[in-house]
Amino acid sequence: MVVDMEAEKALMQKIARVLDESGASNAAHIRKLKDLSTLRSAASSSSSSPLFQNPNSLFAFPRRTYSAERTVRFIATFASKCDFTTAFLENSSASSLMLPLLPTGLRAFGPIIMRLPDDAEVSNELWDEVPLVLALAVRALARFANDSENSDILDLFLEALPLEHNAEVRKMIVLSLPPSNATSVAIFDHTLDVSEVVRKAAYYILANKFPLQSLSIKVRTIILQRGLTDRSAAVTKECLKLLKDEWLVKCCNGDPIELLKYLDVETYELVGESVMEALLKAGAVQLQDDQSIRQFIVSTSNEIEGESGHCILRIQLMEAEVALYWKTVFTMFYYLIISGSNYCFASRQLLLLGAMLDFSDATNRKVSSGFVQELLRKPIEYEVDEDGNKVVMGDGINLGGDREWADAVSGLARKVHAATGEFEEVLLGVVEELVQPCRERTTDFLHWMHCLSVTGLLLENAKSFRWMQGKSIEPDELLQSLLLPGAKHVHLDVQRVATRCLGLFGLLERKPSVELVKQLRFCFIKGPSSISIVACKALIDFGMWHGPQEVDRAMGLELSSLLHENKMTFSPVNLCDMNEDWNVELLDLLYAGLNVNDWIKSVDMDENESVQAILGEEFAKILLLSENYPSIPASLHPSFLSKLIILYFSNETKELQRLKQCLSVFFEHYRSLSADHKKCISKSFMPVMRSMWPGINTSAGGSPFLVSNMRKLAVQASRFMLQMMQAPLYAKETKKQNENQNNELPEVLDGFSEPSLDFECGEEGLAIRIAAEVVSFHVKKTTAQKSYVSALCRVLVLLHFRLSEQGAIKLMRRLLNRVAESAFAEREVVKELKRMAERLKAIDREPDQELSQEQANCILGRLELDLNFDVDDSMEIQPTPVSCSSRPARTRRGVRNQESSSEEELSPTSFVPKVTGAINTRSQRASKIAALTKMTANRAVRISEEDDEEQGSAVISQEDSDESDQSDE
């Protein structure tokens, strides 16, 4: 007995070793199968070992792991291949009460049963009471259910399904049933199963295995009726998936009317409505371009055309499915609209759909009119915050808080009330009703905003005040009782929407009214940022629609048209110090708005709207489409353009990304659209440079770093304007320019031809403007003027002259001598100027011929320049004399102080005069220190020039020179 126990223990250890090794890797399974078979053969019988008598101990794993999965797979393979299957299953069944404690082992039974041969006999005792065993057994036997010759397994499933108490087993049986007439009834019955998972499985099988055409109409309707009203959301979702993905899309090609034909909506109308409602909510109904209820009216008219019958049908007889379709659409239309902002998108789409209807019938028009008025009277929606304050939902300006919603309502209202003046009459009736509490001052700000939003909808869509005369409320009464009081309301949101309505009201006036213009100007100047933005838009629209002169005339500013057209600059206006006596023209007021930086600082970082951004975009529009705005003097265009360029390169507007993008697109098209635009760019060059360069038009105060950045921005702006000047015109404009040149030849004076017609538009005009600016400075300049002149000269040498502009070439040759004298301290600049002079001399057809005073004045007059021109000036650049230093000898301390404070010598482009007397008095050590300092500094500057941009290097060098001069002073 002891020997048998020891042998059995040794066998168990060997088997355990084999199972451990099989769990380590799947690659060892084939070899270990042989080892386990050998161990089994070594035993006296298949039931001699307790392991083979009770195989449940094989699956006693504490938890599910990868090694346990591999061991289970190995045991299942062994049991199915070693003539051991039946005994294995029967032994497992005998100890089934232990199986609920061993869930990992149950996974072995499915593969074992799947590996059974077709003629294998399995005892009925295998239908165990353990649910998981039964479910896995059903899953394993599912492949036999499709056998057309032997239906035993299918009959077994159908027999066991109504008797099974466990939901998981019923679910597995339902999922295993093949599609047939016999199984459809069983699956259909279990759409009412008490278990949610079984009902969901039934709808899944109906969707994937039973096409729509294979089911009867009654079964289809019952399936949908049960599924769409099921108490479980998961079951309803599965039924909707069946309805939408399988039946609608696959079987009906996405046509809901075709789907309704399969449901017999004449008999099952309620089911059809529930189906359409579910599809509409799911967004599965897409209105096609050719689908409109209007088509039934048009078709009927074509059919009866020419008949003499006294009874004329307006609507064609529809099929039941079509009628139900449109009925459901418009029923959902109504409920979605009254449900509020939660269904705003769907409601707006349905409003647009409603605008496609025909309202020629009086009854339909009456019902629709009531519906429109209900939409207009619907109060504004709001929320209450933590502090108990009411917060308006939406933008607070348009009806319903949304621009697209307001457009949809106005479109439907205009379609319903299409008669002349009817639209204005109906909306004025609603406004008159809403304005009464506002007159009595007995309502809150929400009602004010609602009333003003309806008024804005009316003013925006009204064609003229003529259709508003004699109605329930006159336009003047509307202005005095609602709009002006609303613009003075204590609540800012009311002020904002009222200011917008004032702008719309003014566009309908023949002439701007005084009170309206004054209120808008007050809101623009004194109002907070949000109010100023709306007032700014309104004033710009006024100026574009009525003309700036008409708006100024309303304020009592009478100017002659001649003075207005010849206006060259804007009058200076300080908006911060203005009182209520505003004798300022509209254009001056708007231009001054570009200079108020506080408007930018008060705008949230997430927003791109500000007064400067709006004015910049509108001025860009005026310049780009100047032909459409003849009331804006062309003489002011250079001022507009100068300001836009300054804004584009300003650090103060870097957060206004929309303005930056708008101006970027504007400059790209403006420079190549017209030759007149080139002239405007040329005129704007010097004002931009003077405004941006510190110390010219503005103070040069600030830290050296700030001054350096300002100069860099100015240099970038100069290069940017140079690129705009040199950019080619569009092909159409170039052809037109060439034709004008051929038709009108320049006049010849004393053998000298006048400049061409496009002389001011070319690079020659800009070059002469820059040269005149440079020579206008005195010989003794400030540090800011020195750097300014140097920057201008660096742009000047990049300009090109055309061979046809001989007069401009001679004038430029004469000016270059004075330009070189003004920039004598910059050796590199002087060299470039000499090269430019050589190029001009090479293209001068008569280089020895002098330019007369009259010819020079003719060119300067075309450019509107006032320059004292000396005809005796040489046309050759004279060599710059080298002045000797008259400074007394300095001590060693003075030399060190000069080297530390003055950095002008470090600039590679600055002129360094020779010093003869001072060098002799220096000690040898001081001379070495000075030389080493210069060498080190020059090397550092050269490295900086390589790293920085081309335009920035010269500016940095000049900054160093400025700092040294300031320190010397």
Secondary structure, 3 states (H helix, E strand, C coil): CHHHHHHHHHHHHHHHHHHHHHHHCHHHHHHHHHHHHHHHHHCCCCCCCHHHHCHHHHHCCCCCCHHHHHHHHHHHHHHHHCCCHHHHHHHHHHCHHHHHHCCCHHHHHHHHHHCCCCCCCCCHHHCCCCHHHHHHHHHHHHHHCCCCCCCHHHHHHHHHCCCCCCHHHHHHHHHHCCCCHHHHHHHHHHHHCCCHHHHHHHHHHHHHHCCHHHCCHHHHHHHHHHHHCCCCHHHHHHHHHHHHHHHHHHHHCCCHHHHHHCCCCCCCHHHHHHHHHHHHHCCCCCCCCCCCCHHHHHHHHHHHCCCCCCCCCCCCCCCHHHHHHHHHHHHHHHHHHHCCHHHHHHHHHHHHHHCCCCCCCHHHHHHHHHHHHHHHHCCCCEEECCCCCEEECCCCCCHHHCHHHHHHHHHHHHHHCCCCCHHHHHHHHHHHHHHHHHHHCCCCHHHHHHHHHHHHHHHHHCCCHHHHCCCCCCHHHHHHHHHHHHHCCCCHHHHHHHHHHHHHHHHHCCCCCHHHHHHHHHHHHHCCHHHHHHHHHHHHHHHHHCCHHHHHHHCCCCCCHHHHHCCCCCCCCCHHHCCCCCCCCHHHHHHHHCCCCHHHHCCCCCCCCCHHHHHHHHHHHHHHCHHHCCCCCHHHHHHHHHHHHHHHCCHHHCCCHHHHHHHHHHHHHHHHHCHHHHHHHHHHHHHHHHHHCECCCECCCCCHHHHHHHHHHHHHHHHHHHHHHHCCCCHHHHHHHHHHHHHCCCCEECCEECCCCCCCCCHHHHHHHHHHHHHCCCCCCCHHHHHHHHHHHHHHCCCCCCCCCHHHHHHHHHHHHHHHHHCCCEHHHHHHHHHHHHHHHHHCCCCCCCCCHHHHHHHHHHCCCCCCCCCCCCCCCCCCCCCCCCCCCCCHHHHHHHHHHCCHHHCCCECCCCCCHHHHHCCHHHHHHHHHHHHHHHHHHHHHHHHCCHHHHHHHHHHHHHHHHHHHC
